[in-house]
Amino acid sequence: MGDIKNIVLREIFESEFSQYPLSNYVGDFYMAVDGSFRGETSGLGVIIETYQGENVLKISQQENFPDSNAAEYGALKIGLETLLGFVDQNCRIGIITDHDRLSANINTISRGRERMDFEDRISVPRTVKKDWKAIIKFADMCQQVRSVCIKSKENPAHRLANLVGGYTIYGNAENQRTEIPPPSRIVR
């Protein structure tokens, strides 16, 4: 299972994203999400960090999802909704997930906004239609959103999604709005 200590999400994202030719992406925030379906109970895990690796937020939450797809999409929806409540909405977000279809759908909407037919190339399970509409709404608020897919056991949010209890830990998000871009990157 993914360890949630001493993980810099940006490094995970960049190592996966660099496998694609002509790809470079710098996010203001990086988010690892995971959903877990366990029959009667389900859970979700979300970890959000700044570009510098500073903890913004960790969520472990019990939910009632009908299947594993709904748990994965639900985790992303809650992560985006929570993050956008604390930061300027004109931010760039790198998303780490272990659900290949969700990752592909995020990248399709992100790259396809200028194309009229991008919605025809998205396949969304019927149990997640409502959450998918919310995800699109939140993604449209951002300057850019990109996603990578990793193995489940490497996902830092996996442990949070499988906790029996649930909690939310705020890093710097509760105390202040995070400046976009961070002062150290304004002049780049």
C-alpha positions, 0 to 999 in steps of 0.5 A, spaced: 500 500 500 502 507 498 505 510 504 503 517 506 509 519 509 515 523 506 511 522 499 512 528 494 506 528 490 509 532 484 515 527 484 510 521 483 506 525 477 512 528 474 516 521 473 509 518 470 508 524 466 515 524 463 514 517 460 509 521 454 513 524 449 513 532 448 510 532 455 511 537 460 507 539 466 507 544 472 502 544 477 500 548 482 497 543 486 498 535 486 492 531 488 492 523 489 485 520 490 483 513 491 476 510 492 475 503 495 469 499 495 468 494 500 461 491 499 456 495 505 461 500 506 466 504 502 471 509 503 475 515 499 482 518 500 485 524 498 492 527 499 493 534 496 500 538 496 503 544 493 508 544 488 513 545 493 511 538 497 507 542 502 501 538 505 495 542 504 490 537 506 488 529 507 482 526 507 479 519 509 472 519 509 467 513 509 462 513 504 456 509 501 458 508 494 454 503 489 461 500 486 468 501 485 468 506 479 463 510 483 468 510 489 474 513 485 470 518 481 467 520 488 474 521 491 476 526 485 470 530 486 471 531 493 478 532 492 477 538 487 471 541 491 475 541 497 481 544 494 477 549 490 474 552 496 481 554 499 485 556 493 484 561 487 480 557 482 485 559 476 490 554 478 493 548 475 492 541 478 496 534 477 492 528 479 494 521 481 489 516 481 490 508 480 483 508 475 486 508 468 479 510 465 478 516 470 485 518 468 484 518 461 477 521 461 480 527 465 486 528 460 481 528 454 477 533 457 483 537 459 486 537 452 479 537 448 476 543 450 478 546 444 475 540 440 468 540 439 467 532 439 471 531 445 465 528 449 464 523 444 471 520 446 469 519 454 466 513 457 463 514 464 460 508 467 452 510 469 453 509 476 458 516 476 454 520 471 452 525 477 459 525 480 462 526 473 458 532 471 461 535 478 468 533 476 467 537 469 465 543 473 470 543 477 476 542 472 473 548 468 474 552 474 481 551 473 487 553 468 489 546 467 488 539 470 492 533 468 492 526 470 497 520 471 495 513 472 499 509 477 499 502 480 494 501 486 499 499 491 503 505 489 498 510 490 499 514 496 491 515 497 490 508 498 491 507 505 487 513 507 481 510 502 481 503 506 481 506 513 475 504 517 474 511 521 475 517 517 478 524 518 480 530 515 487 534 516 488 541 514 495 543 512 496 550 510 489 550 507 485 552 513 489 557 515 490 561 509 488 561 502 494 559 498 497 564 493 497 562 485 503 562 483 507 561 489 511 567 490 518 563 488 515 561 481 512 568 479 518 570 475 519 564 471 
